[in-house]
Amino acid sequence: MKRSLVALLLLAVGVSLNSCSSQVYAKKPVSYRFEYGKTALIRDGIAYAPRDAPTAVKKAIAAGNRLQGKPYKWGGGHASHHDNGYDCSGTTSYVLREAGLLRGSLTSRDYFKYGKKGEGDWITIYMRKGHVFMTVAGLRLDTGGGSDSTGPMWKTATRGSKGHAIRHPRGL
């Protein structure tokens, strides 16, 4: 009886007894392999969306391009949408906002609840405690994962994803 009452109270405030739903975790490293019509092309540090990519994907790639050359700045992109530097979650938030897929900004921890579980067809977000990065049309946008970790950059080098949960914007 007490368990039923507790369950009803939790449901009334929007929580279930099974709220510890499991995440989907990446099973393989993040690797870039160009495939015509499905993946973004990168040339001289600038990404180009596939011609038939959804509008939100094209906007996300354009937003990521605007961040190239910006320095890493802890907390960057959170207090100000257009900042002089960006951290990992500020980078991801900026790109998703510019693509019309997010309002406000999220911390790396907040991404565990963003969108839908699993890999997306066009955009996938990889998160673990303290770090988040994303792929857009198969191209990784990251502030870490290599010796060139000075700020948001499109990267083609393979990055390990062990321990990263994966999510994606609904419909993408």
PEPE-V677327 format. One record per residue. RES is the residue in one letter. SS is DSSP state (~ for helix, > for strand, _ for the rest). OMEGA is omega in whole degrees, -180 to 180 (NA if undefined). Layout:
BEGIN
res=RES ss=SS omega=OMEGA
res=RES ss=SS omega=OMEGA
END
This chain:
BEGIN
res=M ss=_ omega=-180
res=K ss=~ omega=179
res=R ss=~ omega=179
res=S ss=~ omega=179
res=L ss=~ omega=178
res=V ss=~ omega=179
res=A ss=~ omega=178
res=L ss=~ omega=179
res=L ss=~ omega=179
res=L ss=~ omega=178
res=L ss=~ omega=180
res=A ss=~ omega=179
res=V ss=_ omega=173
res=G ss=_ omega=180
res=V ss=_ omega=175
res=S ss=_ omega=178
res=L ss=_ omega=179
res=N ss=_ omega=-176
res=S ss=_ omega=179
res=C ss=_ omega=-179
res=S ss=_ omega=-176
res=S ss=_ omega=176
res=Q ss=_ omega=170
res=V ss=_ omega=-177
res=Y ss=> omega=179
res=A ss=_ omega=-178
res=K ss=_ omega=-178
res=K ss=_ omega=178
res=P ss=_ omega=177
res=V ss=> omega=-178
res=S ss=_ omega=177
res=Y ss=_ omega=174
res=R ss=_ omega=-177
res=F ss=_ omega=175
res=E ss=_ omega=-175
res=Y ss=_ omega=178
res=G ss=_ omega=-178
res=K ss=_ omega=-178
res=T ss=_ omega=177
res=A ss=_ omega=176
res=L ss=> omega=176
res=I ss=> omega=179
res=R ss=> omega=180
res=D ss=_ omega=176
res=G ss=_ omega=179
res=I ss=> omega=-180
res=A ss=> omega=178
res=Y ss=> omega=-178
res=A ss=_ omega=172
res=P ss=_ omega=-176
res=R ss=_ omega=-176
res=D ss=_ omega=178
res=A ss=_ omega=175
res=P ss=_ omega=-179
res=T ss=~ omega=-179
res=A ss=~ omega=179
res=V ss=~ omega=177
res=K ss=~ omega=178
res=K ss=~ omega=179
res=A ss=~ omega=179
res=I ss=~ omega=177
res=A ss=~ omega=179
res=A ss=~ omega=177
res=G ss=~ omega=178
res=N ss=~ omega=180
res=R ss=~ omega=-179
res=L ss=~ omega=-179
res=Q ss=_ omega=-180
res=G ss=_ omega=177
res=K ss=_ omega=180
res=P ss=> omega=171
res=Y ss=> omega=178
res=K ss=_ omega=180
res=W ss=_ omega=-178
res=G ss=_ omega=-178
res=G ss=_ omega=180
res=G ss=_ omega=-179
res=H ss=_ omega=-179
res=A ss=_ omega=-179
res=S ss=_ omega=180
res=H ss=_ omega=177
res=H ss=_ omega=-173
res=D ss=_ omega=178
res=N ss=_ omega=176
res=G ss=> omega=-174
res=Y ss=> omega=170
res=D ss=_ omega=-174
res=C ss=~ omega=-178
res=S ss=~ omega=175
res=G ss=~ omega=177
res=T ss=~ omega=-179
res=T ss=~ omega=179
res=S ss=~ omega=180
res=Y ss=~ omega=-177
res=V ss=~ omega=-180
res=L ss=~ omega=177
res=R ss=~ omega=-179
res=E ss=~ omega=179
res=A ss=_ omega=-179
res=G ss=_ omega=-175
res=L ss=_ omega=-178
res=L ss=_ omega=171
res=R ss=_ omega=-179
res=G ss=_ omega=178
res=S ss=_ omega=-179
res=L ss=_ omega=171
res=T ss=_ omega=179
res=S ss=_ omega=179
res=R ss=_ omega=-178
res=D ss=~ omega=-178
res=Y ss=~ omega=176
res=F ss=~ omega=-180
res=K ss=~ omega=-176
res=Y ss=_ omega=171
res=G ss=_ omega=-177
res=K ss=> omega=179
res=K ss=> omega=173
res=G ss=_ omega=-178
res=E ss=_ omega=177
res=G ss=_ omega=176
res=D ss=_ omega=-176
res=W ss=_ omega=-177
res=I ss=> omega=175
res=T ss=> omega=179
res=I ss=> omega=-179
res=Y ss=> omega=-179
res=M ss=> omega=171
res=R ss=> omega=180
res=K ss=_ omega=175
res=G ss=_ omega=179
res=H ss=> omega=176
res=V ss=> omega=171
res=F ss=> omega=-176
res=M ss=> omega=167
res=T ss=> omega=177
res=V ss=> omega=-176
res=A ss=_ omega=176
res=G ss=_ omega=-178
res=L ss=> omega=-176
res=R ss=> omega=172
res=L ss=> omega=-169
res=D ss=> omega=173
res=T ss=_ omega=-179
res=G ss=_ omega=175
res=G ss=_ omega=178
res=G ss=_ omega=-179
res=S ss=_ omega=180
res=D ss=_ omega=-174
res=S ss=_ omega=-178
res=T ss=_ omega=-179
res=G ss=_ omega=-178
res=P ss=_ omega=179
res=M ss=> omega=168
res=W ss=> omega=-177
res=K ss=> omega=178
res=T ss=_ omega=180
res=A ss=_ omega=178
res=T ss=_ omega=178
res=R ss=> omega=175
res=G ss=_ omega=-179
res=S ss=_ omega=180
res=K ss=_ omega=179
res=G ss=_ omega=179
res=H ss=_ omega=170
res=A ss=> omega=-180
res=I ss=> omega=179
res=R ss=> omega=-180
res=H ss=> omega=175
res=P ss=_ omega=179
res=R ss=_ omega=177
res=G ss=_ omega=-179
res=L ss=_ omega=NA
END
